[in-house]
Amino acid sequence: MKESTLPKLRRLFPAKLIKYGIIGGISTLIHVGVASAYIYLVNSSLLQSNITGFMVAYVFSYIMQSVFVFEHAINWHKALKYFIVQFGSLLASIAISNMFYLFNSYVKTVLVVVFMPLVTFMIHKFWTFKEEG
């Protein structure tokens, strides 16, 4: 790769965004794994299993994003803001899927998987983990 290409790539894909995406991917796997285990071991309720999976993934994601991506200490105020953004993202993903009902499921999934992490990253950067004072 040419020397001049690296700075351009770093601006397009900053390290924080890449780390955010990796942790988000792991969080998604945790959600699916916990929800699947819950269905198999505890109860077949999709609602209960997904709430459990979401909460476990949320705790992991908040801690990892705080420490390794945004380099902030863990605290209740930021945890609540992080939850609001993540839950809002879930609702927005559902809304996007419903708005694009004419598209097939794969197109809607790609829209959500690409668009929502970029939006939530920006909200977390400029609101959740914004330096106060």
N, C-alpha and C positions, 0 to 999 in steps of 0.2 A: 504494500500500500504506500502511496506517495506520502511524503512528509506533510504536504499542504492539505491533504485530505483528512488527516487525523483531527486537527482543530475543528473542522467543519462537522465531522461526526460527533465530536464531544459536545458541540453546541446543540446539535439535533437530538442527541441521546445522552444527556448528562448522566453521570454515574448514579446520582440519587434516583433518577427515573428508572434506570435499569435495576437497581437494588429494590426499588418499590415494586416493580413488576415481578421480580423473582419471589419476593416475600408474598406478594399477592397470589402468585401461582401456587406456592406451598400452602397458603391459607385456604385456597380453594380445594386442594387435595385433602387437607385436614377436614374441611366441612363435609366433603363427600364421604370420606372414610368414617368419620364419627356418625354421620347420619345413617350410613349403611350398617355400621355395627349396631347402632341403636335399633334399627328395624329388625335386624337378625336376632339380637340378644334380649331386647327389652320389650318393644312394642312395635307393631307394624304401622302405627300412625305416621303418615308423611309429615303432618304439621309438627308433631312433637319431635320427630327425628331431625327435621330441618331447623327447628328452633335450637335444639341442642347442638347440632353441627355448627350453626351460625355463631352461637355464643362461644363455643370452644375456639373456633377459628378467629373470632373477634379478639379474644384475649391474646392469643398468639400473635395476631397481626398487629394489634396496638403496641404490644411490648416490643416486637421486632422493628416495626416502623419507627417507633419513638427512639429506640436506642441506636439502630444501625443506619437508618435513612436520614431522619431529621435531627438526630443527635440531641434529644431532649430527655430530661428526667421524666420518669413516670409520675403522673399525678391525676387526681380525680377530675379536675376541671378539663384537662386535655382529653382524658378518657371519655368524658361525656361528649365533648365536641367531636371526637373521633367516631363515637357511636352514632351521633346524629348524621354525620356525613355518610357513614357506611350504610345505615338504615335508609337514608334518603337515596343513596345509590341503588339499593335494592328496589325501592319503590319506582325510581326512574327507569330502571331496567325493565320492570314489568310494564310501565307505561309505554316505553319504546316498543316493546314487543307487541303491545296492543295497537299502537298507532300504525305500525307497519304490518298490519294483518294480511295484506295482499302478498307480501313477500314470503318465501318459504322459510322454514325454521333455521336453516343454515345461514341465510343472509341476516336474519335478525340476531342470531347468536354472534356472528362476526361483528355486527354493528355494536352490540353491547360489550363484547370482549375487547374491542379496540377503543371505543369511545369512552366508556365509563371509567376505566383506570386513568386515562389522561385527565378527565374532568376531576376525579377525586384527588389525584395527585396535586393538581393546581389548588383545589380548595384546601387540602391539608397544608400545603406549602404557605399559602397566604392567609389562612384563617386558623386552622387547628393548631399549627405549630409556629405561628407568627410570634416573633419576639415581642414581648409586652414591655412597655415602658420606654 
